[in-house]
Amino acid sequence: MALHCAKSFANDILGSKAIPITLHRTYAYAVRTKNSTAQRDKLLKLAQERGRDFDVVVNYDEMFTFIQRCVEKAGCVSSQSRAVAEMLLYADERGHFSHGVNRINIYTRDLIAGTTKGNGVPSVLKQKGATAYVDGDNSLGPVVGRFCVEIGTELAKVNGIGIVAARNSNHYGAAGYYANMAAEKGLIGMAFTNSSPCVYPTRSSEKALGSNPISFFAPAINGDGFNLDMATSTVAYGKIEVADRKSKSEVPRGWGADAHGVETSDPSAILGDGGLLPVGGAEERAGYKGTGLCMLVEILCGVLSGAHFGKNVREWKGEPQKADLGQCYIFIDPECFADGFATRLQQFVDETRDLIPVNPNLPVRVPGDFARAHRQLVKEEGGLVYHGSQIEYLKDVAEELHVDLFKYRLFTNKH
């Protein structure tokens, strides 16, 4: 079945047909659950917790087609440009700006340099039982990711579990995008990827690990669930970039280090020759646990798949080189176990949210709550919201690629 799925996917690409993507329009689906007025107000209040210092609103379709124009101008075929656009806007719609359109330069740079294929066709190298081993054909990461999810979820439906490891891939954006695809099918979804060495392992003065994300999504009732998507560094590299673009002079302690691996709060030093710290930060704050998680992902993705791993992955900066990233996907059908998984999970997350908070103004949250709240804000505004610095950055991208910029309007609902 997995091989049949792979052949079908390849035929779509080779036949110049669009990859089967459901285009999620913001105004149509920003929040899947049917919210009551009270639920809506609660979500908007939650969105307020992380601030509303936005400047502009962009229609989803406007930004979607802008991304397509950019990556197609850089050398991507139209059917695959859709995969990139949907993945980037999945992140922006949830307020994960570090993995949204802020990352478009990675894809255009590698396409222009020829280090990534704009028309690659992933394939299954081995398939045994509930497992599949995939070669990404140096395709764009979102193309490889969708291919692996389609195979892995089919394996899980048949076997109760599906595990896919891929080599020869590229940057694939927010790991949660792929775990979410599985959750929407009623499965528990896990997605992992290694990345360029930008993290200092505990006690090391050299960067030797990626920010290597872990995502774990489990579906509950009416679109709710447990949606964990986290870097194994304290924060993703993109968050430092966003802070720098917003001209912040400091970032929180434990986020990064200077060129010698010494902790610093200066974003320019971190982005210069410095790097990130593992979850926990310095050793005395249990950074060695974050180092272990970084390495766990590296084993699942790079070592298991035969892709590059650790300090052998290409550098984040400098001349573009082939990435050969490794990725791993694990999907579980909860119906193979005790009946009523979704109901019990809903009880668990609700009981957690209802815990008495230390600060009454800051209720307890579970992974995915802030993303849901941001989607409600986007729905209320009728478009994606961005900071002015992000728009200035995208103006530079448009000018460099000689493509038309998207239309936008001012964000006025700051309170």
N, C-alpha and C positions, 0 to 999 in steps of 0.2 A: 504493500500500500504506500509506504514511504517513497519507494522508487517511482511508483506511478505518479505521486504528487510532484516529485522532482521533475519528471519528464514533462508534465503538464505546465509547470512553472517555466521551464526552459523554452517550451514551444511558444508560450505567450511572449517572451522576450524576443526570441528569434523571429517571430512573426510580426514584430513591431506592434503588438497589442499591449494595452495598458496592463500593468500588474494589477491583480484584483484588489483594489484598495477601496474601502468605504470612506469617502470624503466627508469628514465630520465638519459641518458648518456650525460655527459658534452659536448663532441665533437659534439653531435647530436642536442642539443637543448639549449645550454647555453644562447642564446638570441633568443626569439621566433620571434621577428620581423625581417624582411629582411632589414638589415641595409645597407645604402649606405656607401661609403668610408667616407664621411663627418660625418655621424651619428656614425660610428665606432670610428673615431678619437675623436669625442666629448665625447663618453663614456669612452674611455681610458684616456682622459684628466681628466675627472671627477674622475676616479679611483685613479688618481695621487693625488688628493686633500687630501685623507686620508692616503697617504704614500704607499711606496712599500717596506717596511722593511721585506720582506719575505725571507725565506732561502731555502725552498724546494718545489718541485712540486710532487704531487702524482696523478697518474691516478685514475679517478673516480671509475672504477671497482675494482681496487686494494684496495682502502679504503672501498668500499662497502662490499666486501667479508671479509675484516679484521674485520669490525664491526660485521658482521654475525658470524664469528668464535668466537669472544669474548662473545657475548650474548648467543650463543648456548652453549658454554662451561660453562657458568654460569647457564644454565638450561632452556633456551628458546627454544621452538619448531621452526623448520626452517621456517615455513610459517609466523610466527610472527616476526622472526628476520629481515625479509625483511622490515617490517613496521618501525622498529627502525632505520635501516640503511638509508632508504630513508628520514626519518624525519631529522636525524642528518646531512645528506649531503645537504639537502635543505638549512639548515642554513649556512654551510661552503661555499657552492657555491655562496652565497650572501654576504659573508664576515661577517656574524653574528657568529663569533667564540665562543662567550659566550654561544651559544645554539647548537653548532655543536658537533663534536666528543669530544670536551673538556668535555662534559657532560656524556660520556659513563660510567664513574664509578658509576653514580647514578643507572643506569639500572643493571649493573653487581653486584653491592653491594646488591641491594634489591632482585635480583634473588637468589644469593648465600645464603642470610640470610633467604629466604623463606617468606619474607614479601610482595612479589609481585608474582603473578602466571605467569609462562612462557607459559601457555596454557589456559588462561582464556577465557571465552565465554560471552561477554556482552549480555544483553537482555533488551527488552522493558517491563517496569513494568506497565506503563499507556500510553494510546494514545487517545487524544481527539482533534478533529478538526485539527488545524495546529501545535499541540504540541505533544511532546513525552517526557517521563520520563524514563531514562535509569539507569540500575544497571550495573556497569562496571565489576563486578565479580572479583575485585582486579586485573584486567589484566594490562598489560603494557599500559602506557598512550597513546602511538601512536595507539595501537589496539582499545582502547576505542574511541579515537578521530576519527579515520576513520569510525568506526561504526556509530557514531553520525552524521558525515557529510553526509554519505550515506542516512541516514534516513531523516535528516533535509532538504537536498537539494531536495529530492523527495517530501516532504511535501510542500516546497516552489513552486515547479513546478505545483502542483495541486491547492494549496490554495493562492498562491501569497506571502506567508510568511511561514517559518518553524522555530519553536523554540524548542530546545532540551536542557534539563538539565540532567546532569549525576552525580551520586554519586559513591562512591567506586572505584575511579580511582586513577591514579598515575601520576607522573611527565610526561608531554606530549611534552616537548620541546618548540620549537618556535610556538607561537600562530598563527603567520602569515601563517604557513604551512597549517592550516585547513581553514583559510579564503581564502587562495589562491585557494584551491580546488573548492570552490564555485565560485570564480571569473572566473575560467577557464570554468565554465558552464554558464557564462553570468549572474550570480547572484551577488548581494552585499553580502559579507560574513563577519560575525563578530564572533570572538571566544575569550573566556575568561577562565581563570583558577585561582583558588586560589593556594596558595603555603605555604610552611613552614614559620612561623613567623620570618622574618629577617629585618623588617622595624620598626623604632621607630615612632609611631604616633606623631604628633606635641605636644610638651610639655611633652611627656612621657619618662621616663627613662627605660621603659621596651619595648622589641620587642613584638609586638602583631598583626602585619599584614604581609602578604606576599608581594612579589614584584608584584604580581597580574597583569599580562599583559592584555592589550586591543589591539585587532587587528581589523581593519576595511579595507577591500579591496573592491574596486569598479572598474569594468572593463571599459576601454575606447576603443580606436581603435588600432588594430594590436598589441595586447599584452601590450599596455601601460595602465596606470591607476593610481589610488590613492591607495597606499599600505602602510597603517599605521600599524606598529607593535611596540608597546612601553610598557615598564614596567611602572607601576604607582609609582615606586620608581624612583629616579633621573636616575639611571642606573640599569641594571640587575646585580645580584650578580656575575655572571660569568665574567663580565667586570673587576671587582676588581681582580678576580682570574687570569685573563689573564695578567693584569698589574703587578701583583705580580710575575707571572712566567717569565715575561720579565724583572724582577729585577728593576722595577720602584720604586723609593723611595717615590714618591708622586702621588696622583691622584687629579683631580680638586676639588675645594671647593664645598661642597654641595652633594658629592657622598655618604658619609658615616659618621658614628659616632663611638666613642669608647664605651667601656663597660658600660659607664654611660649615654649614649645618647648624649654626647657632640660632636659636629662636629669636625672631624679630616680629614686630607689629607693623613694620614699614612695608606697604604693598609694593612700592617700587623696588625695594631690595629683594623681595620674594620673587617678583616678576623678572627682575634683572638676571643675575646669575644664581639666585637662590632657588628655593623650591618649597614643597609642602611638607608638613609633618603628618605622621600616621594618626589615626583616631586616638585621642588621649593626649597628643602632643609630646612633651618631653617625657623622659623615662620615669621621673618621680610622679607623673600623673598617669601612669600606666600606658604610655605610648607603645610599649612592647606588645600589648594586646592588639593594637591597631596594626603593628608590623606583622603580627601573625595572621591577621585577617587579610592583609594585602598579599601575603605569600600564599594563603589558601586559594585566593582567586587566581593567582599566577599559576598555581599547579593545575587547577581545573581548566584554565583557558590555554595557557601557553605550553606547559609541559605535557598535558594530556593530549593536546591536538597536534603537537609537533610544530607549532608556530614559534615565532621568536618569543623569548620570555626574559623577565628581569632586565638587567642592564644591557641585554642584547637587542632590545627593541630600539627602533630609531629614536633619535633625540626629538624632543618637542619642537625645538627651534632649529635654525640653520637651514642648510640646503635640503629640499624635499627628497625623501628616499622612500622606497617601498616599505610599507609598514609591517606586513605579515602579522597582523594581530590575531590572537586566538580568542574564541568566544565559547561559552558553554550555556546550555539551556536545559532546565529540568522541569518537567510538567507532571503533575500528579492528579489523578481523578479521585476526589474525595469520596465519591459514591462507592468506591471499592472497600471503604471502611465503615464506621458506624453511621447509620442513617441520621439525617438532620444536621449535617455539618454546618450549612449556612446559617441555620437558626441558632445553633450554639455559638458560632462565631459572632453573630450579631449581639447575642447576650454578653459575650466577653468584651467586645469593644464598647458597648453601651455602659456596662458596669465600670469599665476603666474611665470613660469620660465622666461618669457621675461621681467619681471619687472626690472627697472634700479637698479643694486646692489649698496650698500654702497661702496664696494671695487670691482673695475672692474675685479680683479683676482679671485673673489669668487662669481660666479653667484648664483642667487636665485634657490633653489632646492625644490622639492616636495617629500613627503614621498614615498620611493621606488626607487628614482633615484640612490642612492649610491649602492643599491643592484643590480640594472640593470647594473651599471658600473662595479661592481665586477664580475658579470657573464661574461661580455665581456672580462675582463682581464683573467678569467679562460679559456675562449674559445681560446684566443690568445696563452695562455701557453700550452693548450692541457692537462690541469689537474688542480686539486685543489691546491691552494697555502697556505703554512703554515709557521709560525715562527718556528725557531729551537727549542725553549722551548716547543712548543706543541709536536714536534716529540719526544723529550726526555721524556715527560710525557707519550706518547703512547708506548714508548719502555718499560717503567715500567709496564704499563697495560698488555702488551703482555707477559712480563716475569712473572708477577704475575699469569696470567691465563694459562701460558704454551701454548701459541698459536704463530704461525708464524707471524712475522711482515710483513707489506706491503713493496713493493719496492718503492723507490723514487729517484729523481734526484735533482740537485741543481737548484735554481732559480737564473737566471743571469740577467734578464731584470729589473734592479732596477731603471731605468731612463726613 
